[in-house]
Amino acid sequence: MRVFAPASIGNVGPGFDVLGLAVDGIGDVISVALTDGPPRVESLSGRDAELVPRDPARNVCVIAATAWLRAHDDPRNPIVTIEKGLPLAGGMGGSAASSVGGAYAAALAADHVPEPREVIAAALEGEASVAGRHLDNIAPCVLGGLALSRSVDPIDVAALPVQADWWVALVTPAVRVETKAARALLPDATPRAEWIQQMANTAALVHAFASGDSALLSRALDDRYAEPRRAQLIPNFHAVKKAAVDAGAFACTISGSGPTLFCIAEDEAAASKASVAMQNAFGIATTAHIGPIARHGVRPL
């Protein structure tokens, strides 16, 4: 069974570990077959494929596929084929996409149409092995659109309404930021004024998506927690952020743990213009993708 799992933006600015946004047109393609023998990675291709572990015990796709099978008392093991469209340690939900794709494809290979929560639970086992137990990339990758992760244990997620047909630009500089290293920069506690503003921005951002209020989104896509502490990891961060807004984007900030930056714009033309401006401002080699918000998550091919 062959499936497509889309890219996702973790945090979506102020919604640290809580909000995620799926982006269409880029993602991982995963195939799973089942065997009575040991699990294995049949083939790996695509972006950063040489960096993805082939050891089944360390491969998130295999881990997630196996987790789904064991949760359903299936003793068989997965044979996975991975076509990477997403970078490793790029801030675009690459490990989440491979995990979600592995779990979903394993379910289909077992002749089961899984519930979203089943896929999320299995994918979490893969994601946790490399990035920790959080759902801000997994939830939108499964549900599509803007997703809220209210709780990890027990799993409690919700698809949130998205009113406007906005487009997203994702620009990735040629540097790597490991999720665990980026999380280590963040304090366990913050001043009250900081978390009050962060809560206000997160609530306002959700309403902006639900109502299609671009002016509110411009004000609310404002991360006071992770962005100030992670900006140092990203070359020319402030210049790139300014370039996006000057080019017409509503707002711009870090995608997940970085180094990818994303902006949200009115339409394809505006997103394309902002993307070019961001690439120029980085001043180093970059890759870029523009696409609409993905209205659907993981799906069969």
N, C-alpha and C positions, 0 to 999 in steps of 0.2 A: 504494500500500500504506500502510495506516494502522496505527500502533503506539503502545503506551503504554510510557513509560519512567518508573519510579518514582523518588521522592525518595530521597536517601541521606544518611547521617550520616558525614562523613569523620572519621577518627581514632578515633571512639568513645572519647573520653577519652584514655587513655595511648598508644594505638596510632598515633602520628603517622605519616602517609603509609603506614601498613601495614594498618590495619583500616578497614572500612567496613560500614555496616549499612543495608539497604534498608527503607523504610517504606511500607506500603501505603496506598492511598486518595488519594494526591496525587502528581502528576508531570506530565510534558509529553506531549502527543499530537502525533505527527509523521506527516505524509504525504509520500511521495516518488513522483513520476513521473519517467520518464526521457525525455530529448530529445536529438536530434542537434544542437540549437542550444546557445547559451550557458547556463550554470547561472543560476538565479534563485530568489529568494524570492517565491513566489506570493502568500502572505498571512501575516500575523502577527496573533495575537489573544491575549487573556488577560492574565495578571498581568505587569506591567512590559513589555508588548509594545512600547510606544513607545520603550523604551530598547535594544531588541535591534537590532543592525545589520542593515540590509536589503542592504547591499553583500555579494554572494556571497563575496568574498575575505576578509571579516571575520566572516562568520556561521559559528559552529561547526558547525551542523547541515549546511550545505552543504559545509564543509571535510571533515567526517567522511564524508559520503555520497560525495563525490568520491574520498576516499582509498580507500574500499572498492572503488569501481568500478575505479580505476586498478590496485589490487593484484590485480585479477582480469582485467586486460587488456580492460576494457570502456571504449571510447572515449566512450560517451554521458555526458551531464551530468544532474545532478539538478534537478528543480523541486520545491521544498519548501514545505509548508504547516505552520506551527508554531502550536500552541495551548498557550500557556505556562500551566502550573499552578503553576510554581515561581518565586520571586522572583529577580531579578538581584542578584548579590552578597549573597545571603541566608544562605549557609552550609547550603543544603539540596541541593546537588549540581545546581543548575539548568543550568550549562553542560555538566556530564557527561551529564545526562539528554537534553539536546538533541543532544549528540554521539552518544550511544549510539543514540538513536532514529533519527537520520539515517543512521548506518551500517547499522543493522538493517533499516530500511525500504528502503534502497537495494538491499540484498541480496535482499529479497523481491521488489522490483520487477523485479529481474533474474532472477527465477525460481530463486533459490538459497536453500536453507535453511542459513544460515551456522553455522559452529562458533563457540562463545563467544570463542575466542582471536582469530578473524578480526574479530569485532565490536569487541573490546577494542582491537586494534591500530589499526583505523580511527578509532575514537572518540578514541583518545589524540591523534591529529593535531588534532582539533577542540579538545579540552581544553587541549592544550599552547599553543594560540594565545592563550589568555586567562588560564590559571591555572598553567601549568608542566606538566612531565612527571611526573605522579603518578597512581596508579590507585585511590586509596582511595575515590573516589566511583564511578569507572567500573566497577570489579569487582563491587560489590554491585548496581549498576544492571543489569548483565548477568546475574549469577549468582543474584541474590536473596539474602535472609538476611544472615548475617554472612560477609564475605569477607576473605581474607588476600591482600595483594599482597607477595609475597616479593621480586620483582625486576621492574623496568621494562624493562631491556635485558640479557638477553632477557626477554620477558613471562613471568612465572611467578606464577599466581594460583591460589587454591584456595577452594572453598566450605567453610565450617566448620559443624559441627553446632550447631543451636540446639534445645535440649530443651524449654524452657518456652514457653507461649503468652503471653509478656509483651507489654504495650502501651507505646507511645512517645507522649510529648507533645512537640510542637515549638512554641515560642513565639518569634515574631519581632518585635522592636521596630521602630519606624519610623525606623531609621537604616540606613546602608549601610556595609559593610566590604568593601573590595576584597581579593580573595585575595592579590594580589601585595603590597599594602601590609601586610596582616597577616603575611605571611611575612617581610617585611623587619624585623619586630620581633624575630625569633628568631635567637639566636646559632648560629654554625656548630659550636661546641664547648660542652660543659657539664661541670661537675665530675663526677668519677667516681661519687660517691654519688648524684647526681641520676639519671644514666642507669641505674645499677644498680636503683634503685627503680622507674624507668620500665619497665625490662624485666620486673621482677617483677610489676608491676601489669598489664602487657599479657598476660603468660602466665596470670596468675590470672583475668583477664577472659575470656579464651578458654575456660578451664576452667569458669568460672561459666556461660557460655552453653551449653556442651556438657552440663553436668550439671544445669542448672536450679537452681543454688545462688544464691538471691537474697541471702543474707547475704554470701557471697563477692563477688558483684557490687557490693554496696554499698561494700565496702572497696576493691575493685580499680578501680572507675570513678573514678580519681584521677589527674589529669594534672599532673605536676610540671614539664612543659616549656613547653607553649604557653599553658595557662590563666593562670598568673601574669603572663605578659607581655602577653596579649591582653585581660585583664579590663578594662583601662583604656578599651578601645574600646566597651564595652557599658554603657549606663546602668544603675545600680543592680545590677550583676552579683551581688555577694555577697548582697544582700537577696533577689534572685530565686532564687538557688541554695538558700538557706536555706528560703525559702517552699515550694519543691518538696518538699524532704525533710520539712519539718514537716507537709506535707499528706499524706504517706504514700508518696512516691516512694522508690525504692531509692537513687537518686543522681541528680545533675544536673550538667551541665557544658556547654561550648560545642560546638555542632554545626559541624564543619569550621572555617572561619575566622571564623564568626560573621556577623552579630550574633545569629543564632538560638541559643537555648539549648534543650537537650533533656533530658528525664528519662525513666527507664524505671520502669514500675510493674507491679504484679501483674496488673491486668486493666483493662478499659475504664473502669469506675467510678473506680478509683484514678487512672488517667491523666487523666480528666476533672477530678477534684478538684484534682490537682496543677496542671493547666493553668490553671484559674481562679486559683489562688493565685499562680502565676507572673505572669499578666497583671496582677493587682492590684499585685504588688510592683514591676513595671517602672515604674509611675507615668506612663507615656506610652502613646500609641496602639500597639497590637500587633495582630498576626494570629496565629491559633493553629490547629493541626491535631493531632488525636489519631488514632492508627491502630495496628493490629498490625504486628509485624515482617512484611515482605513475604516470603513463602515462594518467590516467583518473581520474576525480573527482567523485562527488556523482553519484551513479548509482542504478538502481532498483535491487532487489534481487529476 
